[in-house]
């Protein structure tokens, strides 16, 4: 199984839906990005959705891909962010997924 590396972006402020959409649209154009996920929160009045984490799966952990991601983040997130490379999201079903009935056996 080929496990692809990821980059985790943790903005130092919660992102508005508009800024997050702009960031994700721009990051999707980086050569080598294969998948993106994010985690966020609804506001107390359920009017706004704010994004707090972004995970980007890459073909490889080549510096050119990571540098392209950092360049975009520097432009769209001027208030700062933390970035880490590793594996942060599930890449295969777990035993718990089978027990919860989330995976159908063939």
N, C-alpha and C positions, 0 to 999 in steps of 0.2 A: 504494500500500500504506500503510495506516494503522499506523504503528509506535507502540505504546503505551509510555509511560514506566514505569519501575520504581523501586522503593525497595529498596536493599540494607541489611539489618540485620546487623550484625556484633556479637554479644554479646561482652562482655569476659571471659566465661567460657563454656565449652562447656555447652550445655543438656542436661539429662536428657530422655529421651524423653517423660516425663510433662509437664514444664514446656513443652517445645516443642509438644506436642500441644495443651495449654491455650492457648498463645500463638497458634498457627495457627487454632484453633477461634474464638477471640475476634476475631482480625484478619479472618477471613472474613465477619464480620458488618458490617464497615465498608462503608458505601455508597460504591461506586466501585472497590472491589477486584475484579479480574477473574480473577486467577490467582496461585497461590503455589507456590514451589519451595524446596527446602532442600538443604543439603549437610552431611554429617556423617561420623562415624568410628565404627568398631567398637572396643571396648576390646581390650586385648591378649588377654584370655581369651574374647573374643567373646560375653560375657554382656550387656554394655551397649552401647547406641548413643547417641552424643552428637552434637548438632546444633551446627554452628559458623557457618553462614551461612543467611540467609533472604532470598529475593527475592520481592517482591510487585509484580505487574503491576497498573497502575491504568488507569482509563478516561482520565484526564487528570492533569496534575500540579497540580491545584488545591490551594490551601493547606488547605482543609477536610479533604481526604482525608489529606494528610500529617500534619496536626495530630491527626486521629483515630488514625492509626497510632502517632504519638509518645506520645499519651496512654495507649494500651494498653501500649506498651513500657515507659513509666515505671512503670506499675503492676506488670507481670509480671517486668520485668528490673531490680530495684532496685540491682543491682551495676554497672549501666551498659552502654552499647552505643554503637556508632558507626552513623550512618545517612547514606546518600548517595542522591541522586536521579540517574537516568541510565538507561542500558540495559545490563544485565549478562548476560542469557541470550540464546541464539539465538532469532530470531523467524522464520527461514526456513532451508531446507536449504542447506548449503554444497556446494562442489564435492567436498570430501573425503567428505561423506555419500553422494554419488552414487557415487564411486569405491569406497567400502566396501560398497556394496550396501544401504545403510540406507534408501534411497528407491527406490520402485518407480515407473518411468515409465509413464504411462498412454498 
